[in-house]
């Protein structure tokens, strides 16, 4: 496997970033709603294709995190595939 073929789960990337920010005595990184929904737009697209509505998606997010988000915020800030930067699995 070449260096460019390495893949890491998001949980590991978050752990590494959190450790680096703590080591550098930085506050945890925060994201505006637009950036957050942009980051999860791949998952939103997948769930929509499986028949889930934005209200259901918002409920999953709020039930499993400290993030409070509404279906309308998801709809307003969703990034369509052509607006996303890089593909990932």
C-alpha positions as CSV (number, residue, x, y, z in Angstrom):
1,X,0.0,0.0,0.0
2,X,1.5,3.4,-1.0
3,X,1.3,6.5,1.2
4,X,-1.5,7.9,-1.0
5,X,-3.6,4.7,-0.5
6,X,-3.7,5.1,3.3
7,X,-7.2,5.5,4.7
8,X,-8.1,6.4,8.3
9,X,-11.5,6.4,10.0
10,X,-12.9,9.8,10.9
11,X,-12.8,8.8,14.6
12,X,-9.0,8.4,14.4
13,X,-8.6,11.7,12.6
14,X,-10.6,13.5,15.2
15,X,-8.6,11.9,18.0
16,X,-5.3,13.0,16.4
17,X,-6.6,16.5,15.8
18,X,-7.9,16.7,19.4
19,X,-4.5,15.6,20.8
20,X,-2.6,18.1,18.6
21,X,-4.8,21.0,19.7
22,X,-4.4,20.0,23.3
23,X,-0.7,19.7,22.9
24,X,-0.6,23.1,21.3
25,X,-2.8,24.5,24.1
26,X,-5.6,25.4,21.6
27,X,-9.3,25.4,22.3
28,X,-11.3,22.7,20.5
29,X,-12.1,23.5,16.9
30,X,-15.6,24.7,16.2
31,X,-17.6,24.8,13.0
32,X,-20.4,27.1,11.8
33,X,-23.5,25.2,10.8
34,X,-22.7,25.6,7.0
35,X,-19.3,23.9,7.5
36,X,-20.7,21.1,9.6
37,X,-23.5,20.3,7.2
38,X,-21.1,20.5,4.4
39,X,-18.9,17.9,6.1
40,X,-21.7,15.5,6.6
41,X,-23.3,16.0,3.2
42,X,-22.0,12.6,1.9
43,X,-23.9,10.9,4.7
44,X,-27.0,13.1,4.2
45,X,-27.0,12.2,0.5
46,X,-26.7,8.5,1.3
47,X,-29.5,8.6,3.9
48,X,-31.8,10.5,1.5
49,X,-31.2,7.9,-1.2
50,X,-32.3,5.3,1.3
51,X,-35.5,7.1,1.9
52,X,-34.7,9.0,5.1
53,X,-35.9,12.6,5.4
54,X,-34.0,15.5,6.9
55,X,-36.1,15.5,10.0
56,X,-35.0,11.9,10.7
57,X,-31.4,12.8,10.0
58,X,-31.6,15.8,12.4
59,X,-33.0,13.5,15.1
60,X,-30.1,11.1,14.7
61,X,-27.6,13.9,15.0
62,X,-29.2,15.4,18.1
63,X,-29.7,12.1,19.8
64,X,-26.1,11.1,19.3
65,X,-24.2,14.3,19.9
66,X,-24.4,17.7,21.6
67,X,-25.3,19.2,18.2
68,X,-28.7,20.8,17.9
69,X,-29.8,21.0,14.3
70,X,-33.1,21.1,12.5
71,X,-34.3,19.6,9.3
72,X,-34.5,23.1,7.7
73,X,-30.8,23.8,8.7
74,X,-29.8,20.6,7.0
75,X,-31.8,21.5,3.8
76,X,-30.4,25.0,3.7
77,X,-26.8,24.0,4.2
78,X,-26.6,20.7,2.3
79,X,-23.7,20.7,-0.2
80,X,-24.6,18.9,-3.4
81,X,-21.9,16.5,-4.8
82,X,-20.6,19.0,-7.3
83,X,-19.8,21.4,-4.4
84,X,-17.9,18.9,-2.3
85,X,-14.1,19.0,-2.3
86,X,-12.8,15.5,-2.3
87,X,-14.3,12.0,-2.5
88,X,-13.8,9.6,0.3
89,X,-15.2,6.2,1.4
